Amino acid sequence: ACAVLLGSGAAQAAGIQQAFLVQNSGWMEPFYTDEHSQLKALVGAVAQAATNPADKVYTLAFSQSSGANVSPALLGQGQGGAGVAGQLARLGLARKSSGGALADTDFQEAVTKTITGPFQSASGIVWIFTNNKNSPNNDSQTAERNRDFYRLLHLEPSITKTLVFPLRMPVQGKLYSAKGLMVYALAYGQPASDALNRILAEGRLSQVLTRPPARLKPVDQDAVRIVPQSVKNSDNVHASLGRDGRTIVLDVDAAKLVPQVQLQASLQNMFFPYVIDSARVHATLAGQNAPLQVTPDQIRQLQPGASQSVQVQFALPMAQIPSPWSAQAIAAMGKQVLLPMQAQVGLSEQRLALASSFGKDLQDLFPGDPISDMFTPPDSVRASQATIPLLVRIQYPLLPVLVMLGGILAFVLGLLALGFAGTRATRYKVLVDGVPRQVLLKPFKSVQIRDDNGRDIGELKRGLGQPEVARVAEGHTLSLA
């Protein structure tokens, strides 16, 4: 079964394909016979919340293929999840043959055949709605079969992300009873993992599945986040958390930059439902030579969602910050210039444990299930990495812009004055062969002086200032009075 899943999934041209697998084997009897069961309504609501009209959606029932019974059985397909509830309306319990015994359950068969069948081995999200009893060939060792399935989820590399939603749904049937329902979301291939992250970020799913999902995989990414509280070494730098809940935002005036930033912050465990028993913290600024220091650099007994106080120190890349007189800053017209960065925060020597309160809840919902095995990370996972966006918003003053505009205005006015002066003639007194005369002369022009008989006496030339005698004919005199 694992070999079938090794192909790399390709992203869909539009949307992502999603499959909704609903268990209808014998173990699910109370979910189909109890008139108060919310199973089908829940699947329909999840499908509506998790899909977009561009998504290719498949609705399937699964048990175990045996005799005339085929698993998984395609109930319908279409664009978006609006039709899923209607496709489930007539679904009942599967039997091995007509009038025969109720069908058994095979989780791996259901997942594998969905990927190789409707998905055609391309990337997609597989949703599984189950009472968490895996019993291939009516094997009574459901706990051991569940362990096999859990190992597949942990170790199969093509399953890139797995979320688990344990729900309380008490039902009473004629044969069996149950307290809870498990909803799995399996991302096959990286495009499906990215799509699943987007679905969670949109928030529509949380209106149906109101409790946060438990992360089964990956347990080597996004372990922690840093929540800034204040900047210790400068009153002029203000720290906050961005709207995405992850980005550290620093607001600073360009004239009051400090080369080193010392943040008072908290380090929060994002590994729900895991306790970080112990780990060592190390961090760097991506693409920068400067280190990022987190103090203290040890985590011990940090519960899921809980925080511990830390100090974070790093250097701003001053060489990358535009001068207030630079073209980039002037183009900002006194507004903000954004400097995006990334902090890589890693945990090494990492040891995780399932939160005891979460484990107790699961044992109550699914008695006898080896649930702790499902949430035990493989021994090979002893480190994790989190990428934390860091955004420096630099407020630039208006003074350079005003100075530049003033210079441009002065230049324009000078040109206008020069143009006006260049069109105005001035009267000058000259002595021509000792006789006073007056001439009109414009800037950058010349005038030829002649006697009463029209004979050439000389020439005057003018720039911006006083005119000058440029030439005097032989036997004559010409000068400014």
Protein Blocks (a to p, Z undefined) as FASTA:
>chain_A
ZZmmmpccdddfbhcdddddddfbfklmmmmmmmkbcklmmmmmmmmmmpcfklccdddd
dfbdehjbccdddfbdcedjklmmmmmmmpccddfbghiacddddfklmmmmmmmmmnno
pacddddddehiacehhiaklmlmmmmmmmmmmmmmklmbdcddddddddddfkbccfbd
cdddddehjklmmmmmmmmmnommmmmmmcccddfbdckehkbccddfbdfkbckbccdd
dfkomaccddddfklccfbdcdddddddfkbcbdcfbacdddddehiabdcddddfbdeh
iaehiacdddddddddfklpccfkbmklmmnnopacddddddddddehiacdddfklmmm
mmmmmghiakklmmmccfklccdcddddddddddddfklmmmmmmmmmmmmmmmmmmmmm
mmpccdddddeehiacdddddehiacddddfkopafbdcdddfbccddfbdcehiacddZ
Z
